[in-house]
């Protein structure tokens, strides 16, 4: 986890210096619902330091856990309007649910 956080921090340093709006989506395998977990705290601190917000608020894995995230800038000038987030169980062999939004 420590190596991922360093790599993600470096990536955000580069990405957030570019102009324009950003959206980062994916399976982070970090249990965001476990707010007292050290790994979650470390990751949340990175998001806060870079002015990012996480939009998914319900479990995205068949065994529970909010692991699949949608991240955008929190700054009103640079943010994207994310709405109607839906987490839908899929009929595939994946152990993750589909996360959709508009």
N, CA, C and O atoms as a Tinker XYZ file with bonds, in Angstrom:
   408  protein
     1  N      0.821000   -1.197000    0.000000    73     2
     2  CA     0.000000    0.000000    0.000000    64     1     3
     3  C      0.867000    1.264000    0.000000    63     2     4     5
     4  O      0.534000    2.250000   -0.657000    81     3
     5  N      1.963000    1.227000    0.730000    73     3     6
     6  CA     2.833000    2.410000    0.817000    64     5     7
     7  C      3.384000    2.778000   -0.552000    63     6     8     9
     8  O      3.437000    3.955000   -0.908000    81     7
     9  N      3.796000    1.770000   -1.324000    73     7    10
    10  CA     4.338000    2.043000   -2.657000    64     9    11
    11  C      3.262000    2.614000   -3.578000    63    10    12    13
    12  O      3.522000    3.530000   -4.357000    81    11
    13  N      2.055000    2.066000   -3.480000    73    11    14
    14  CA     0.954000    2.593000   -4.293000    64    13    15
    15  C      0.699000    4.062000   -3.966000    63    14    16    17
    16  O      0.529000    4.877000   -4.872000    81    15
    17  N      0.673000    4.400000   -2.693000    73    15    18
    18  CA     0.409000    5.787000   -2.294000    64    17    19
    19  C      1.474000    6.732000   -2.838000    63    18    20    21
    20  O      1.152000    7.832000   -3.289000    81    19
    21  N      2.734000    6.318000   -2.802000    73    19    22
    22  CA     3.811000    7.144000   -3.363000    64    21    23
    23  C      3.614000    7.306000   -4.865000    63    22    24    25
    24  O      3.714000    8.415000   -5.390000    81    23
    25  N      3.335000    6.210000   -5.554000    73    23    26
    26  CA     3.120000    6.264000   -7.006000    64    25    27
    27  C      1.901000    7.116000   -7.360000    63    26    28    29
    28  O      1.946000    7.907000   -8.302000    81    27
    29  N      0.820000    6.955000   -6.610000    73    27    30
    30  CA    -0.399000    7.719000   -6.887000    64    29    31
    31  C     -0.175000    9.204000   -6.613000    63    30    32    33
    32  O     -0.650000   10.056000   -7.364000    81    31
    33  N      0.543000    9.508000   -5.546000    73    31    34
    34  CA     0.885000   10.892000   -5.226000    64    33    35
    35  C      1.696000   11.513000   -6.360000    63    34    36    37
    36  O      1.416000   12.637000   -6.778000    81    35
    37  N      2.691000   10.797000   -6.857000    73    35    38
    38  CA     3.502000   11.297000   -7.980000    64    37    39
    39  C      2.652000   11.501000   -9.229000    63    38    40    41
    40  O      2.810000   12.493000   -9.940000    81    39
    41  N      1.761000   10.571000   -9.490000    73    39    42
    42  CA     0.860000   10.684000  -10.640000    64    41    43
    43  C     -0.022000   11.927000  -10.515000    63    42    44    45
    44  O     -0.192000   12.674000  -11.479000    81    43
    45  N     -0.579000   12.143000   -9.331000    73    43    46
    46  CA    -1.441000   13.316000   -9.132000    64    45    47
    47  C     -0.653000   14.616000   -9.250000    63    46    48    49
    48  O     -1.169000   15.603000   -9.774000    81    47
    49  N      0.583000   14.632000   -8.773000    73    47    50
    50  CA     1.420000   15.820000   -8.922000    64    49    51
    51  C      1.532000   16.206000  -10.388000    63    50    52    53
    52  O      1.425000   17.381000  -10.742000    81    51
    53  N      1.746000   15.221000  -11.228000    73    51    54
    54  CA     1.853000   15.463000  -12.665000    64    53    55
    55  C      0.491000   15.834000  -13.260000    63    54    56    57
    56  O      0.361000   16.853000  -13.938000    81    55
    57  N     -0.500000   15.017000  -13.005000    73    55    58
    58  CA    -1.814000   15.172000  -13.626000    64    57    59
    59  C     -2.478000   16.499000  -13.267000    63    58    60    61
    60  O     -3.035000   17.171000  -14.136000    81    59
    61  N     -2.421000   16.869000  -12.019000    73    59    62
    62  CA    -3.157000   18.048000  -11.568000    64    61    63
    63  C     -2.473000   19.359000  -11.929000    63    62    64    65
    64  O     -3.029000   20.432000  -11.693000    81    63
    65  N     -1.287000   19.288000  -12.492000    73    63    66
    66  CA    -0.647000   20.492000  -13.020000    64    65    67
    67  C     -1.036000   20.747000  -14.466000    63    66    68    69
    68  O     -0.704000   21.791000  -15.027000    81    67
    69  N     -1.732000   19.804000  -15.064000    73    67    70
    70  CA    -2.216000   19.983000  -16.431000    64    69    71
    71  C     -3.513000   20.791000  -16.410000    63    70    72    73
    72  O     -4.276000   20.701000  -15.449000    81    71
    73  N     -3.770000   21.565000  -17.437000    73    71    74
    74  CA    -5.016000   22.327000  -17.468000    64    73    75
    75  C     -6.213000   21.405000  -17.740000    63    74    76    77
    76  O     -6.071000   20.321000  -18.304000    81    75
    77  N     -7.366000   21.862000  -17.329000    73    75    78
    78  CA    -8.596000   21.146000  -17.666000    64    77    79
    79  C     -9.192000   20.373000  -16.508000    63    78    80    81
    80  O     -8.654000   20.329000  -15.402000    81    79
    81  N    -10.307000   19.775000  -16.805000    73    79    82
    82  CA   -11.053000   19.008000  -15.821000    64    81    83
    83  C    -10.587000   17.563000  -15.866000    63    82    84    85
    84  O    -10.189000   17.057000  -16.915000    81    83
    85  N    -10.640000   16.907000  -14.718000    73    83    86
    86  CA   -10.206000   15.521000  -14.672000    64    85    87
    87  C    -11.260000   14.658000  -13.981000    63    86    88    89
    88  O    -12.043000   15.124000  -13.153000    81    87
    89  N    -11.244000   13.406000  -14.352000    73    87    90
    90  CA   -12.017000   12.386000  -13.654000    64    89    91
    91  C    -11.146000   11.136000  -13.616000    63    90    92    93
    92  O    -10.595000   10.713000  -14.632000    81    91
    93  N    -11.037000   10.563000  -12.443000    73    91    94
    94  CA   -10.258000    9.346000  -12.253000    64    93    95
    95  C    -11.214000    8.285000  -11.722000    63    94    96    97
    96  O    -11.849000    8.480000  -10.685000    81    95
    97  N    -11.317000    7.175000  -12.422000    73    95    98
    98  CA   -12.234000    6.101000  -12.036000    64    97    99
    99  C    -11.481000    4.782000  -12.005000    63    98   100   101
   100  O    -10.552000    4.572000  -12.784000    81    99
   101  N    -11.879000    3.902000  -11.111000    73    99   102
   102  CA   -11.285000    2.582000  -11.143000    64   101   103
   103  C    -11.393000    1.833000   -9.839000    63   102   104   105
   104  O    -11.936000    2.320000   -8.847000    81   103
   105  N    -10.853000    0.624000   -9.877000    73   103   106
   106  CA   -10.798000   -0.262000   -8.727000    64   105   107
   107  C     -9.520000    0.042000   -7.964000    63   106   108   109
   108  O     -8.426000   -0.307000   -8.410000    81   107
   109  N     -9.654000    0.686000   -6.827000    73   107   110
   110  CA    -8.492000    1.067000   -6.032000    64   109   111
   111  C     -8.170000    0.042000   -4.953000    63   110   112   113
   112  O     -7.097000    0.094000   -4.352000    81   111
   113  N     -9.087000   -0.889000   -4.701000    73   111   114
   114  CA    -8.905000   -1.915000   -3.666000    64   113   115
   115  C     -8.550000   -1.315000   -2.310000    63   114   116   117
   116  O     -7.768000   -1.884000   -1.549000    81   115
   117  N     -9.135000   -0.166000   -2.027000    73   115   118
   118  CA    -9.000000    0.484000   -0.729000    64   117   119
   119  C    -10.416000    0.607000   -0.167000    63   118   120   121
   120  O    -11.296000    1.173000   -0.815000    81   119
   121  N    -10.631000    0.088000    1.015000    73   119   122
   122  CA   -11.966000    0.101000    1.620000    64   121   123
   123  C    -12.291000    1.494000    2.156000    63   122   124   125
   124  O    -12.006000    1.807000    3.312000    81   123
   125  N    -12.883000    2.315000    1.313000    73   123   126
   126  CA   -13.177000    3.698000    1.698000    64   125   127
   127  C    -14.200000    3.788000    2.823000    63   126   128   129
   128  O    -14.261000    4.798000    3.524000    81   127
   129  N    -15.006000    2.737000    3.002000    73   127   130
   130  CA   -16.002000    2.754000    4.077000    64   129   131
   131  C    -15.372000    2.544000    5.451000    63   130   132   133
   132  O    -16.009000    2.811000    6.469000    81   131
   133  N    -14.136000    2.073000    5.489000    73   131   134
   134  CA   -13.427000    1.851000    6.750000    64   133   135
   135  C    -12.592000    3.088000    7.063000    63   134   136   137
   136  O    -11.373000    3.100000    6.891000    81   135
   137  N    -13.280000    4.125000    7.527000    73   135   138
   138  CA   -12.644000    5.439000    7.684000    64   137   139
   139  C    -11.521000    5.457000    8.724000    63   138   140   141
   140  O    -10.685000    6.360000    8.700000    81   139
   141  N    -11.484000    4.494000    9.624000    73   139   142
   142  CA   -10.436000    4.454000   10.644000    64   141   143
   143  C     -9.265000    3.553000   10.273000    63   142   144   145
   144  O     -8.296000    3.458000   11.026000    81   143
   145  N     -9.342000    2.895000    9.129000    73   143   146
   146  CA    -8.250000    2.040000    8.662000    64   145   147
   147  C     -7.066000    2.916000    8.244000    63   146   148   149
   148  O     -7.255000    3.892000    7.518000    81   147
   149  N     -5.862000    2.590000    8.684000    73   147   150
   150  CA    -4.693000    3.416000    8.331000    64   149   151
   151  C     -4.504000    3.602000    6.820000    63   150   152   153
   152  O     -4.155000    4.697000    6.377000    81   151
   153  N     -4.728000    2.549000    6.026000    73   151   154
   154  CA    -4.573000    2.677000    4.576000    64   153   155
   155  C     -5.604000    3.644000    3.993000    63   154   156   157
   156  O     -5.290000    4.453000    3.120000    81   155
   157  N     -6.826000    3.548000    4.484000    73   155   158
   158  CA    -7.883000    4.443000    4.015000    64   157   159
   159  C     -7.566000    5.884000    4.401000    63   158   160   161
   160  O     -7.739000    6.798000    3.595000    81   159
   161  N     -7.105000    6.087000    5.626000    73   159   162
   162  CA    -6.740000    7.433000    6.068000    64   161   163
   163  C     -5.627000    8.015000    5.208000    63   162   164   165
   164  O     -5.677000    9.182000    4.819000    81   163
   165  N     -4.624000    7.197000    4.915000    73   163   166
   166  CA    -3.497000    7.652000    4.099000    64   165   167
   167  C     -3.987000    8.062000    2.709000    63   166   168   169
   168  O     -3.611000    9.115000    2.194000    81   167
   169  N     -4.824000    7.223000    2.114000    73   167   170
   170  CA    -5.346000    7.511000    0.780000    64   169   171
   171  C     -6.242000    8.752000    0.811000    63   170   172   173
   172  O     -6.144000    9.605000   -0.071000    81   171
   173  N     -7.107000    8.859000    1.812000    73   171   174
   174  CA    -7.995000   10.022000    1.932000    64   173   175
   175  C     -7.183000   11.297000    2.110000    63   174   176   177
   176  O     -7.563000   12.344000    1.586000    81   175
   177  N     -6.078000   11.229000    2.836000    73   175   178
   178  CA    -5.211000   12.400000    2.997000    64   177   179
   179  C     -4.622000   12.838000    1.664000    63   178   180   181
   180  O     -4.500000   14.034000    1.403000    81   179
   181  N     -4.259000   11.880000    0.823000    73   179   182
   182  CA    -3.746000   12.226000   -0.510000    64   181   183
   183  C     -4.827000   12.944000   -1.302000    63   182   184   185
   184  O     -4.565000   13.970000   -1.929000    81   183
   185  N     -6.045000   12.404000   -1.274000    73   183   186
   186  CA    -7.148000   13.045000   -2.005000    64   185   187
   187  C     -7.379000   14.466000   -1.493000    63   186   188   189
   188  O     -7.533000   15.398000   -2.282000    81   187
   189  N     -7.400000   14.622000   -0.190000    73   187   190
   190  CA    -7.623000   15.943000    0.411000    64   189   191
   191  C     -6.498000   16.904000    0.045000    63   190   192   193
   192  O     -6.756000   18.059000   -0.293000    81   191
   193  N     -5.256000   16.439000    0.109000    73   191   194
   194  CA    -4.114000   17.297000   -0.217000    64   193   195
   195  C     -4.162000   17.821000   -1.643000    63   194   196   197
   196  O     -3.682000   18.920000   -1.918000    81   195
   197  N     -4.738000   17.045000   -2.549000    73   195   198
   198  CA    -4.824000   17.448000   -3.954000    64   197   199
   199  C     -6.194000   18.023000   -4.323000    63   198   200   201
   200  O     -6.469000   18.272000   -5.496000    81   199
   201  N     -7.040000   18.230000   -3.331000    73   199   202
   202  CA    -8.336000   18.831000   -3.596000    64   201   203
   203  C     -9.261000   17.940000   -4.415000    63   202   204   205
   204  O    -10.004000   18.424000   -5.269000    81   203
   205  N     -9.214000   16.638000   -4.152000    73   203   206
   206  CA   -10.061000   15.693000   -4.872000    64   205   207
   207  C    -11.175000   15.188000   -3.960000    63   206   208   209
   208  O    -11.006000   15.084000   -2.745000    81   207
   209  N    -12.304000   14.879000   -4.566000    73   207   210
   210  CA   -13.398000   14.275000   -3.818000    64   209   211
   211  C    -13.761000   12.939000   -4.453000    63   210   212   213
   212  O    -13.604000   12.735000   -5.656000    81   211
   213  N    -14.247000   12.045000   -3.616000    73   211   214
   214  CA   -14.637000   10.692000   -4.001000    64   213   215
   215  C    -16.159000   10.643000   -3.963000    63   214   216   217
   216  O    -16.763000   11.035000   -2.965000    81   215
   217  N    -16.784000   10.169000   -5.032000    73   215   218
   218  CA   -18.235000   10.271000   -5.184000    64   217   219
   219  C    -19.029000    9.011000   -4.864000    63   218   220   221
   220  O    -20.237000    9.101000   -4.646000    81   219
   221  N    -18.407000    7.857000   -4.828000    73   219   222
   222  CA   -19.148000    6.606000   -4.627000    64   221   223
   223  C    -19.341000    6.379000   -3.127000    63   222   224   225
   224  O    -18.386000    6.436000   -2.353000    81   223
   225  N    -20.585000    6.124000   -2.729000    73   223   226
   226  CA   -20.867000    6.014000   -1.296000    64   225   227
   227  C    -21.516000    4.694000   -0.900000    63   226   228   229
   228  O    -22.013000    4.566000    0.219000    81   227
   229  N    -21.520000    3.723000   -1.788000    73   227   230
   230  CA   -22.108000    2.436000   -1.444000    64   229   231
   231  C    -21.173000    1.309000   -1.879000    63   230   232   233
   232  O    -20.268000    1.528000   -2.684000    81   231
   233  N    -21.389000    0.110000   -1.349000    73   231   234
   234  CA   -20.494000   -1.006000   -1.679000    64   233   235
   235  C    -20.442000   -1.294000   -3.178000    63   234   236   237
   236  O    -21.455000   -1.231000   -3.875000    81   235
   237  N    -19.248000   -1.610000   -3.652000    73   235   238
   238  CA   -19.041000   -1.915000   -5.069000    64   237   239
   239  C    -18.470000   -3.325000   -5.261000    63   238   240   241
   240  O    -18.056000   -3.687000   -6.363000    81   239
   241  N    -18.450000   -4.101000   -4.201000    73   239   242
   242  CA   -17.883000   -5.459000   -4.247000    64   241   243
   243  C    -18.901000   -6.439000   -3.684000    63   242   244   245
   244  O    -19.679000   -6.088000   -2.796000    81   243
   245  N    -18.900000   -7.669000   -4.197000    73   243   246
   246  CA   -19.905000   -8.645000   -3.762000    64   245   247
   247  C    -19.810000   -8.968000   -2.276000    63   246   248   249
   248  O    -20.800000   -9.394000   -1.682000    81   247
   249  N    -18.656000   -8.778000   -1.667000    73   247   250
   250  CA   -18.492000   -9.029000   -0.229000    64   249   251
   251  C    -18.538000   -7.734000    0.577000    63   250   252   253
   252  O    -18.117000   -7.704000    1.733000    81   251
   253  N    -19.044000   -6.678000   -0.027000    73   251   254
   254  CA   -19.097000   -5.381000    0.639000    64   253   255
   255  C    -17.826000   -4.604000    0.374000    63   254   256   257
   256  O    -16.842000   -5.149000   -0.128000    81   255
   257  N    -17.852000   -3.372000    0.701000    73   255   258
   258  CA   -16.684000   -2.525000    0.523000    64   257   259
   259  C    -16.807000   -1.599000   -0.668000    63   258   260   261
   260  O    -17.208000   -2.004000   -1.759000    81   259
   261  N    -16.457000   -0.361000   -0.436000    73   259   262
   262  CA   -16.430000    0.639000   -1.500000    64   261   263
   263  C    -15.013000    0.701000   -2.024000    63   262   264   265
   264  O    -14.173000    1.436000   -1.506000    81   263
   265  N    -14.754000   -0.094000   -3.078000    73   263   266
   266  CA   -13.413000   -0.243000   -3.629000    64   265   267
   267  C    -13.247000    0.464000   -4.969000    63   266   268   269
   268  O    -12.139000    0.844000   -5.348000    81   267
   269  N    -14.358000    0.637000   -5.682000    73   267   270
   270  CA   -14.335000    1.245000   -7.013000    64   269   271
   271  C    -14.753000    2.701000   -6.865000    63   270   272   273
   272  O    -15.842000    2.994000   -6.371000    81   271
   273  N    -13.899000    3.597000   -7.288000    73   271   274
   274  CA   -14.058000    5.007000   -6.957000    64   273   275
   275  C    -14.197000    5.878000   -8.194000    63   274   276   277
   276  O    -13.749000    5.526000   -9.285000    81   275
   277  N    -14.834000    7.029000   -7.989000    73   275   278
   278  CA   -14.928000    8.088000   -8.989000    64   277   279
   279  C    -14.398000    9.341000   -8.310000    63   278   280   281
   280  O    -14.983000    9.818000   -7.338000    81   279
   281  N    -13.290000    9.875000   -8.819000    73   279   282
   282  CA   -12.619000   11.028000   -8.211000    64   281   283
   283  C    -12.649000   12.217000   -9.151000    63   282   284   285
   284  O    -12.417000   12.074000  -10.352000    81   283
   285  N    -12.934000   13.389000   -8.609000    73   283   286
   286  CA   -12.870000   14.638000   -9.370000    64   285   287
   287  C    -12.286000   15.725000   -8.470000    63   286   288   289
   288  O    -12.144000   15.549000   -7.260000    81   287
   289  N    -11.953000   16.847000   -9.095000    73   287   290
   290  CA   -11.477000   18.002000   -8.328000    64   289   291
   291  C    -12.641000   18.579000   -7.527000    63   290   292   293
   292  O    -13.789000   18.541000   -7.970000    81   291
   293  N    -12.340000   19.107000   -6.362000    73   291   294
   294  CA   -13.379000   19.731000   -5.545000    64   293   295
   295  C    -13.517000   21.222000   -5.827000    63   294   296   297
   296  O    -14.525000   21.830000   -5.464000    81   295
   297  N    -12.514000   21.815000   -6.470000    73   295   298
   298  CA   -12.530000   23.228000   -6.814000    64   297   299
   299  C    -13.676000   23.509000   -7.783000    63   298   300   301
   300  O    -13.774000   22.855000   -8.822000    81   299
   301  N    -14.538000   24.463000   -7.466000    73   299   302
   302  CA   -15.719000   24.744000   -8.279000    64   301   303
   303  C    -15.368000   25.088000   -9.722000    63   302   304   305
   304  O    -16.121000   24.746000  -10.635000    81   303
   305  N    -14.249000   25.752000   -9.943000    73   303   306
   306  CA   -13.861000   26.136000  -11.304000    64   305   307
   307  C    -13.442000   24.940000  -12.142000    63   306   308   309
   308  O    -13.673000   24.918000  -13.351000    81   307
   309  N    -12.833000   23.957000  -11.517000    73   307   310
   310  CA   -12.265000   22.827000  -12.240000    64   309   311
   311  C    -13.045000   21.524000  -12.059000    63   310   312   313
   312  O    -12.671000   20.496000  -12.623000    81   311
   313  N    -14.122000   21.560000  -11.280000    73   311   314
   314  CA   -14.814000   20.311000  -10.982000    64   313   315
   315  C    -15.770000   19.918000  -12.097000    63   314   316   317
   316  O    -16.219000   20.751000  -12.884000    81   315
   317  N    -16.060000   18.649000  -12.140000    73   315   318
   318  CA   -17.071000   18.115000  -13.038000    64   317   319
   319  C    -18.312000   17.825000  -12.213000    63   318   320   321
   320  O    -18.212000   17.435000  -11.050000    81   319
   321  N    -19.460000   18.012000  -12.800000    73   319   322
   322  CA   -20.703000   17.703000  -12.110000    64   321   323
   323  C    -20.975000   16.206000  -12.255000    63   322   324   325
   324  O    -21.302000   15.729000  -13.342000    81   323
   325  N    -20.840000   15.485000  -11.170000    73   323   326
   326  CA   -21.089000   14.047000  -11.155000    64   325   327
   327  C    -22.419000   13.827000  -10.446000    63   326   328   329
   328  O    -22.610000   14.269000   -9.313000    81   327
   329  N    -23.330000   13.145000  -11.118000    73   327   330
   330  CA   -24.630000   12.901000  -10.498000    64   329   331
   331  C    -25.134000   11.516000  -10.872000    63   330   332   333
   332  O    -24.559000   10.826000  -11.714000    81   331
   333  N    -26.202000   11.140000  -10.234000    73   331   334
   334  CA   -26.902000    9.897000  -10.528000    64   333   335
   335  C    -25.956000    8.693000  -10.516000    63   334   336   337
   336  O    -25.954000    7.880000  -11.441000    81   335
   337  N    -25.153000    8.595000   -9.449000    73   335   338
   338  CA   -24.243000    7.454000   -9.335000    64   337   339
   339  C    -25.062000    6.207000   -9.034000    63   338   340   341
   340  O    -25.865000    6.179000   -8.102000    81   339
   341  N    -24.841000    5.191000   -9.835000    73   339   342
   342  CA   -25.543000    3.921000   -9.662000    64   341   343
   343  C    -24.523000    2.801000   -9.567000    63   342   344   345
   344  O    -23.593000    2.719000  -10.369000    81   343
   345  N    -24.708000    1.947000   -8.582000    73   343   346
   346  CA   -23.882000    0.754000   -8.437000    64   345   347
   347  C    -24.794000   -0.425000   -8.743000    63   346   348   349
   348  O    -25.776000   -0.670000   -8.042000    81   347
   349  N    -24.449000   -1.152000   -9.807000    73   347   350
   350  CA   -25.344000   -2.188000  -10.326000    64   349   351
   351  C    -24.618000   -3.534000  -10.338000    63   350   352   353
   352  O    -23.503000   -3.649000  -10.848000    81   351
   353  N    -25.265000   -4.539000   -9.769000    73   351   354
   354  CA   -24.699000   -5.890000   -9.813000    64   353   355
   355  C    -24.672000   -6.360000  -11.261000    63   354   356   357
   356  O    -25.645000   -6.198000  -11.998000    81   355
   357  N    -23.555000   -6.938000  -11.655000    73   355   358
   358  CA   -23.408000   -7.392000  -13.033000    64   357   359
   359  C    -23.673000   -8.891000  -13.138000    63   358   360   361
   360  O    -23.685000   -9.607000  -12.137000    81   359
   361  N    -23.882000   -9.344000  -14.356000    73   359   362
   362  CA   -24.100000  -10.776000  -14.594000    64   361   363
   363  C    -22.823000  -11.443000  -15.094000    63   362   364   365
   364  O    -22.853000  -12.582000  -15.561000    81   363
   365  N    -21.714000  -10.739000  -14.997000    73   363   366
   366  CA   -20.426000  -11.297000  -15.430000    64   365   367
   367  C    -19.797000  -12.063000  -14.270000    63   366   368   369
   368  O    -20.388000  -12.179000  -13.197000    81   367
   369  N    -18.625000  -12.570000  -14.494000    73   367   370
   370  CA   -17.920000  -13.309000  -13.441000    64   369   371
   371  C    -17.139000  -12.387000  -12.502000    63   370   372   373
   372  O    -16.460000  -12.865000  -11.593000    81   371
   373  N    -17.228000  -11.083000  -12.712000    73   371   374
   374  CA   -16.504000  -10.127000  -11.876000    64   373   375
   375  C    -17.057000  -10.125000  -10.455000    63   374   376   377
   376  O    -18.255000  -10.317000  -10.247000    81   375
   377  N    -16.191000   -9.910000   -9.497000    73   375   378
   378  CA   -16.629000   -9.777000   -8.110000    64   377   379
   379  C    -16.883000   -8.309000   -7.739000    63   378   380   381
   380  O    -17.127000   -7.985000   -6.577000    81   379
   381  N    -16.821000   -7.441000   -8.736000    73   379   382
   382  CA   -17.124000   -6.023000   -8.544000    64   381   383
   383  C    -18.399000   -5.672000   -9.286000    63   382   384   385
   384  O    -18.754000   -6.305000  -10.281000    81   383
   385  N    -19.083000   -4.651000   -8.785000    73   383   386
   386  CA   -20.288000   -4.169000   -9.440000    64   385   387
   387  C    -19.927000   -3.072000  -10.428000    63   386   388   389
   388  O    -18.853000   -2.476000  -10.355000    81   387
   389  N    -20.833000   -2.820000  -11.342000    73   387   390
   390  CA   -20.665000   -1.743000  -12.311000    64   389   391
   391  C    -21.016000   -0.420000  -11.636000    63   390   392   393
   392  O    -22.045000   -0.314000  -10.968000    81   391
   393  N    -20.174000    0.574000  -11.807000    73   391   394
   394  CA   -20.440000    1.914000  -11.291000    64   393   395
   395  C    -20.739000    2.815000  -12.484000    63   394   396   397
   396  O    -19.890000    3.005000  -13.355000    81   395
   397  N    -21.935000    3.364000  -12.519000    73   395   398
   398  CA   -22.322000    4.262000  -13.591000    64   397   399
   399  C    -22.686000    5.633000  -13.024000    63   398   400   401
   400  O    -23.065000    5.743000  -11.858000    81   399
   401  N    -22.573000    6.658000  -13.829000    73   399   402
   402  CA   -22.915000    8.014000  -13.388000    64   401   403
   403  C    -23.124000    8.889000  -14.604000    63   402   404   405
   404  O    -22.787000    8.513000  -15.727000    81   403
   405  N    -23.683000   10.058000  -14.365000    73   403   406
   406  CA   -23.842000   11.036000  -15.455000    64   405   407
   407  C    -23.298000   12.376000  -15.026000    63   406   408
   408  O    -23.336000   13.334000  -15.798000    81   407
